[in-house]
Amino acid sequence: MAYSDRELLARIIECEAGGEGDNGMKAVATVVLNRTYASEGEYFRVSEGGNIRNIIFQKGQFDCATENLLNKYNPQNIYNMNPTDIHYYVADWALSGNKLGEVGECLWYLNPFRPNCSNTFPSNGSGTFKTRLRKTLLL
Protein backbone atom coordinates (compact mmCIF):
# COMPACT_ATOMS: atom_id res chain seq x y z
CA MET A 1 0.00 0.00 0.00
CA ALA A 2 1.32 3.44 -0.93
CA TYR A 3 1.55 5.97 1.88
CA SER A 4 -0.36 9.25 1.64
CA ASP A 5 1.59 12.52 1.60
CA ARG A 6 0.58 13.08 5.23
CA GLU A 7 1.86 9.65 6.25
CA LEU A 8 5.13 10.06 4.35
CA LEU A 9 5.71 13.48 5.87
CA ALA A 10 4.97 12.22 9.41
CA ARG A 11 7.37 9.31 8.88
CA ILE A 12 10.21 11.47 7.53
CA ILE A 13 9.67 13.92 10.40
CA GLU A 14 9.94 11.11 12.95
CA CYS A 15 12.90 9.50 11.24
CA GLU A 16 14.94 12.64 10.56
CA ALA A 17 14.09 14.66 13.68
CA GLY A 18 12.03 12.58 16.11
CA GLY A 19 14.40 13.40 18.97
CA GLU A 20 15.02 17.02 18.03
CA GLY A 21 11.99 18.65 19.64
CA ASP A 22 9.31 20.73 17.97
CA ASN A 23 11.70 23.10 16.23
CA GLY A 24 13.70 20.25 14.71
CA MET A 25 10.60 18.45 13.50
CA LYS A 26 9.09 21.64 12.11
CA ALA A 27 12.40 22.47 10.42
CA VAL A 28 12.39 19.11 8.62
CA ALA A 29 8.77 19.57 7.55
CA THR A 30 9.49 23.12 6.37
CA VAL A 31 12.50 22.05 4.31
CA VAL A 32 10.59 19.15 2.71
CA LEU A 33 7.76 21.47 1.71
CA ASN A 34 10.16 24.24 0.60
CA ARG A 35 11.70 21.71 -1.77
CA THR A 36 8.29 20.44 -2.85
CA TYR A 37 7.09 23.90 -3.83
CA ALA A 38 10.39 25.37 -5.09
CA SER A 39 9.76 27.66 -8.05
CA GLU A 40 12.98 26.84 -9.90
CA GLY A 41 16.04 24.61 -9.93
CA GLU A 42 16.58 20.94 -9.14
CA TYR A 43 13.80 20.61 -6.57
CA PHE A 44 11.31 22.30 -8.90
CA ARG A 45 12.21 19.70 -11.53
CA VAL A 46 12.09 16.77 -9.10
CA SER A 47 8.81 17.75 -7.44
CA GLU A 48 7.03 17.93 -10.79
CA GLY A 49 4.74 20.66 -9.54
CA GLY A 50 4.32 19.69 -5.88
CA ASN A 51 4.93 15.96 -5.47
CA ILE A 52 6.08 15.37 -1.87
CA ARG A 53 6.81 11.70 -2.59
CA ASN A 54 9.31 12.65 -5.31
CA ILE A 55 11.10 15.03 -2.95
CA ILE A 56 11.30 12.56 -0.05
CA PHE A 57 12.52 9.69 -2.22
CA GLN A 58 14.94 11.71 -4.36
CA LYS A 59 18.14 9.65 -4.36
CA GLY A 60 20.80 10.85 -1.95
CA GLN A 61 18.66 13.39 -0.11
CA PHE A 62 17.29 11.77 3.05
CA ASP A 63 19.06 8.80 4.68
CA CYS A 64 15.74 7.77 6.17
CA ALA A 65 14.21 7.31 2.72
CA THR A 66 16.46 4.40 1.87
CA GLU A 67 16.62 0.89 3.24
CA ASN A 68 20.32 0.53 2.47
CA LEU A 69 23.17 2.88 3.35
CA LEU A 70 26.80 2.17 2.47
CA ASN A 71 25.81 -1.33 1.32
CA LYS A 72 24.24 -2.17 4.69
CA TYR A 73 20.65 -2.39 5.84
CA ASN A 74 19.47 0.89 7.35
CA PRO A 75 17.12 -0.02 10.24
CA GLN A 76 16.21 3.65 10.72
CA ASN A 77 14.25 4.00 7.53
CA ILE A 78 10.90 5.50 6.72
CA TYR A 79 9.24 2.07 6.51
CA ASN A 80 10.19 1.18 10.09
CA MET A 81 8.80 4.37 11.62
CA ASN A 82 5.69 4.42 13.78
CA PRO A 83 4.59 8.06 13.85
CA THR A 84 2.73 9.28 16.91
CA ASP A 85 0.30 12.16 17.35
CA ILE A 86 3.11 14.75 17.50
CA HIS A 87 4.53 13.67 14.11
CA TYR A 88 1.08 13.86 12.51
CA TYR A 89 0.47 17.20 14.21
CA VAL A 90 3.67 18.64 12.69
CA ALA A 91 2.86 17.10 9.29
CA ASP A 92 -0.63 18.63 9.37
CA TRP A 93 0.83 21.95 10.54
CA ALA A 94 3.19 22.02 7.55
CA LEU A 95 0.65 20.74 5.04
CA SER A 96 -1.64 23.60 6.13
CA GLY A 97 0.96 26.07 4.83
CA ASN A 98 2.85 26.83 8.03
CA LYS A 99 6.62 27.28 8.11
CA LEU A 100 9.12 27.56 10.91
CA GLY A 101 10.10 31.23 10.69
CA GLU A 102 13.76 30.68 11.46
CA VAL A 103 14.02 28.27 8.53
CA GLY A 104 12.33 30.55 6.01
CA GLU A 105 12.91 29.31 2.47
CA CYS A 106 15.84 27.01 3.34
CA LEU A 107 16.24 23.89 1.23
CA TRP A 108 18.66 21.99 3.51
CA TYR A 109 19.23 21.25 7.15
CA LEU A 110 22.11 19.69 9.01
CA ASN A 111 22.33 18.04 12.40
CA PRO A 112 26.11 17.89 12.79
CA PHE A 113 26.31 16.71 16.44
CA ARG A 114 28.98 19.32 17.03
CA PRO A 115 28.92 22.79 18.56
CA ASN A 116 29.62 24.70 15.32
CA CYS A 117 28.11 24.43 11.86
CA SER A 118 30.02 24.91 8.65
CA ASN A 119 29.35 28.18 6.85
CA THR A 120 28.56 26.27 3.65
CA PHE A 121 26.29 23.31 3.07
CA PRO A 122 25.95 20.97 1.28
CA SER A 123 29.54 20.00 0.61
CA ASN A 124 29.44 21.59 -2.85
CA GLY A 125 29.05 24.98 -1.15
CA SER A 126 25.79 25.89 -2.88
CA GLY A 127 24.10 26.88 0.39
CA THR A 128 25.04 29.17 3.23
CA PHE A 129 24.48 28.94 6.98
CA LYS A 130 21.22 30.60 8.05
CA THR A 131 20.52 29.71 11.69
CA ARG A 132 20.96 27.20 14.48
CA LEU A 133 17.75 26.00 16.11
CA ARG A 134 17.23 25.38 19.78
CA LYS A 135 15.46 22.23 20.84
CA THR A 136 11.95 22.93 22.11
CA LEU A 137 9.08 20.67 23.08
CA LEU A 138 5.35 21.17 22.92
CA LEU A 139 3.78 20.61 26.31
N, C-alpha and C positions, 0 to 999 in steps of 0.2 A: 504494500500500500504506500502510495506517495504521501509525504507529509505536506500539510498546508503551509503557506507562507508564515502564518502565526506560529505553528509548531516548529518549523525550521528555525525561525528567529529565536524562539524561547530556548531551543536546544543549543544554538551557537552562543547565546548569552550565557547559559549555564556552563558550557564547556570552556569558553574563552575567559570568562570573568566571574564565575560562580562564587569565588571566594574574595572578590575585590570590592564588595559593598555596592551600594546603589550607584555611586558615581561611576565605578568601573563597568557595571552592567549597562548603564545608560550610555556610557561612552562607546561600548561595543555596538549597541543597537544604533546609535547615531552614525557611527562610521559605516556600518552595513547599509543603512538607508541613504547616507550621503553618496556612497558608491552606486547604489541602485538607481538613484535619480540624478546622477551626474549629467551635466548638459553637454559635455564634450570629452574627448580623450578615450583612453582604454576602457574605463569603467562604463562610459556611455555605450561603447561598442558591445561590451560583454553583457550588459544588462538588457540589451535589446528593447529599450523603452520602459524599463521598470520591473525586470524579472529578478526578484530576490534570490530565487534558487540558483540562477546563473552566477550571481555575485558570490554567494556562499560557497558554491562548488567550483569556482574558478581555480584551476590548478595552481598550486604554490601560494595561495593566499591565506588560508586558515588551516593550521595544523589539525584542528578538530574536525575538519571536513573530509579527512582522509583516514582510511583504516590502516594504512601502512606508512610509516615514516622511516627513512633510512633503511629500507629493506626489512623492517621489523613491524610486527603488529602493533598498532597504536590503540591501547585499551581506552584512552581518553578521546573517544571520537563521538561524533554527533549521534550515532546510532545507539550508543550505550548510555546516553544521558536520560535522566528522568526528571524533567522540569517540574518545579513546584509552583505554587501560586505566585511567588515573587518574580520568577522568570517570565511567566505569562503576563503578569502586571507590566513589567518593563517592555515586553514585546508589544502589548496593546498600547502602552504609552507612546512608543515610537511609531507604531503603525497609524496612530491618530495624528501624526504630524509633529509631535514634540521632538525637541533636540536638547541635548545637554549644552547649555550656553558656552561653557568653557571649551567645548570641542568645536563648535561652530560648523564650518564646512570641511573639517579635516577628513582625509581619506585613509589615514593609517593611525594605528596606535601601537604602542610598545610597552611591554611590561618587562623591564630589563633586570629586575631583582638586584638592582644596585642603586646607590644613592644619587648618581648623576646620569642624565640622559645625554646621548650624543646630540649635537646640534643639527645633524642631518640624518634623515631616515626616509626611505629604506637605504640599503647599503649603496645604491647607485647615486645617492645624494639628491634625488628629485624632490624631496620634501624638506621642510625645516621644522625645528622644534617650536611648538606653540605653547604648551602648558603641561604642568604636572598635576595630576588629580590627587586629592586626598580621599582616603577611604571613608565612606559614610554608610550608615545603615538606616533603613526605614524602621521605625518603631511602631 
